[in-house]
């Protein structure tokens, strides 16, 4: 089996996307970053992809209005044209339908800035602070038809400090996202992940996983 082809979907700055590029360039991630799909024209992630020699497809969601299915079909076309094996949501700020998930069953990874199932949705860090949580973190999970509810691959805890703001907590969680997202992609690429019902089993033979505590 050759190197898997990874398609990344992102909407903004692209620091999680950059973590995949950096891991590839260090030799820690043996995959082909075959395509970046961005739904926001001019987003900084596009320039990151160009510098990393990753092909880019910009599919602006706005002209589609409420026709989410039409937007998703265009994204799926781009992914299929690039023969993508694994889709990674790296700061992709759009919900996807069962149609999209069905095109890549158990082949979509998402990164979320909380310890799921706690604090799903778009404001996880704010919600954690509002709830008085003492611990938060990040989760990498497979995407299914639920909102941030697919089988969990990896999690990393991050303490919530007394003087944390949404910005400071977000920044500390992001540091761990940059470690654990490339690791999750590596585990998938090496065939080390097995999904059984809601559980993801990891074959750790020959590798040492970092602490998730």
N, C-alpha and C positions, 0 to 999 in steps of 0.2 A: 504494500500500500504506500502510495506517495504522500507527500505533504498535503495536509488538508487545506482547502481554500476558505478563508474567513472573510465574511462581509460584515463591516461595522456600520451601524446606524447611529448617528449622533446629530445633535441639534445646536450645540453651543461652542464653548471654548475648546473642548476636545482634550482635556487633560487625561481622561481615562483612555481615550484612543492613543494618546501619546505614550501612555504606559505600555501599551501593546507594541508600539513601534520600538520603544527603547528596549523592551525585553527581547524582541526579535533581533535588534542590532547587537545586543550583548551575547547573542547565541543561547539565550535561555528559553526561547520560544521558537520551535522549529515548525512554523506554519507559513503559508503564503497569505499575506495580507492583500487580498485580491481586489477589494473594492471598499470605498467609503461611500455611503449614501447619506446625504444631508438634506433635510427638509427646510433649511433656512438659508437662502442665498446670502452670501457674504459672511457667514459664521466663521469664526477663527479656526475651527477644526478643518475647514477646507484647505487653508494655507498649510496647516500642519501636514495634511495628507500629501499635498504637492511636494513639500520639502522631503517627505519620506518616500517619494516615488510610488505612492499608492494611488491607483486610478480613482477618480471621483465621479459620482453621479449626483447632481442636484435635482431633487424632485420637490419643488415648492408645494406645500400642502394647501396654501391659501387659494389658488385658483379653483380648487376642487370644492370649496365651500363645505357644505355638510355631506358631500358625496365621499365619505371615507373609503368606501369600497373601491371607487375609481382611483383614488390616491394610492391605496394599497396595491392595486393591480399594477400600477406603474413601478412601484418599488420592487414588487416581486419579479416583474419582467427584467429589471436591471440585475437583480440577484441571480436569476436563472441564466441570463446571458453570460454572467461571469462565473457560472458553474460553482456556485457557493455551496460548501458543505456545512458550514456552521455560521449562524448569524449571531452577532453580539450587539446588544443594545448598550451603548456607552454614553449615557446622557441623552437618550432619545426621548424627547418629551411629547410622545404621542401614544395613546392607547391603540392597541391593534385588535382586530376582530378574530373570530374563530377561523375565518378564511385564511388569514395570514398565518396563524399558528398551524393550521392544517397543511400549509405548504412546506413547513420545516418542523415536523413533530419531534419533540425532544431534541431539537437541533437549534434552539434559540436560547442564549444565555443573557440574563439581565443583571445589572448591578444596582442595588438599592441601598440608600444610606440609613438603614436601621437594621435591628435584629428582628427580621420577620419571624413570626407573623405580627409582631408589634409595629405599629406606625406605618402601615402601607400608605400609598398615595404620594402626592406631589410635595408635601410639606413635612417630611418625616422628622427633620431636625427640630423644626419649630414645635411640632407636636410632642416630641420627646421632652423638650424643655418645659412646655406648658403642663405636661403630666407630672413633672418632678422626677423623671427617671434618673436613676443614679448611673446607669450604664446604657450606652447605645452602641453603634458600630455599623458594619456593613454586611450585606448578604449578597452572594451570587447564587442565582437560582435559575432553573429552567423556566421558560415562559409557557404557560398554558392559558386557557380562556378566562381565568380569574385575574383580578387586579393584584399584582405582586404576590401571588399565591402558589406559584409552581414549586416543584420539588427543589429543596435547598441543597446546593452543592457545597458551599463554604460559607462560614461566617467568621467575623473578627470583632471582638469586643473593643470598645473605646469608652473610657470613663467620662461621665458628664461632670465637669468641675463646677464648683459653687458659683464662680464668676463667669461661666460660659455665656456667650451670646450665640445666636443662631450662626453667625459668621465664624466664630472661633471653633464651635463644635463641628461645623461643616468642614472646615479646613483640616481638622485632625482626623475626621473620618475619611476624607479624601486621600490622605497619605496612605491609609490602609487599603483603600480601593486600588491604588496604584500597585500594590503588592499582590493582592489576592485575585484581581481580575485576570492578569496574565497567567497566574497559577491555574485558575479554573480552566482557561482556554488550553493550557498545556495538558492538563489532566484529560480533557476531552480528546485532544488531538492524539494522545498516546493510548487511547482506548481504555482508560483507567476508571471510567464512570459507568456504573450499572444502576438503572432506575428500577426499583421494585416498589410498585404502588406509590406511596408518598416518600419513600426513602431513597436516597442516593448513596450507594456504596462505592467507596474509593479503594482501588487497588494501590497500596502504598509500597509494594515490593520494589526495592531499589532506589527509593526516594525518601527524603526527610521533609515532612510538611512543617511549616512554621507554626508556632503556637497560635491558637485561635482564642486564647483566653485574654 
